[in-house]
Amino acid sequence: MNEKIEPGTLDRVHNARHQISEKFNHEPEKLIRYYMELQKNYKNRLADRSENSECKPQLA
C-alpha cells in the first residue's frame, strides 16, 4: 500500500470521530456499543479477517 493521503484527510477523519464521540459525551462504553451496533448492522460490508478465510471485502 503505497498510496498517498490527500492533504486534510486525516483532519476530516479526526473531526468526524470527535463529533461521533461528542454524541456519547466521550463515554467509551457508549461509544463502543455504538460502533458494535454499526458493525452488526453492516457486517456484510466488512472484510472477514478470520484465519481460515481470504481477506476479501463483502460488498452489498
Contacts in CASP RR format, 6 or more apart in sequence:
PFRMAT RR
TARGET T0000
AUTHOR 0000-0000-0000
METHOD contacts of the structure
MODEL  1
MNEKIEPGTLDRVHNARHQISEKFNHEPEKLIRYYMELQKNYKNRLADRS
ENSECKPQLA
20 31 0 8 1.000
20 34 0 8 1.000
21 31 0 8 1.000
23 34 0 8 1.000
24 30 0 8 1.000
24 31 0 8 1.000
24 34 0 8 1.000
39 46 0 8 1.000
44 58 0 8 1.000
44 60 0 8 1.000
45 57 0 8 1.000
45 58 0 8 1.000
45 59 0 8 1.000
45 60 0 8 1.000
46 57 0 8 1.000
46 58 0 8 1.000
47 55 0 8 1.000
47 56 0 8 1.000
47 57 0 8 1.000
47 58 0 8 1.000
48 54 0 8 1.000
48 55 0 8 1.000
48 56 0 8 1.000
48 58 0 8 1.000
49 55 0 8 1.000
END
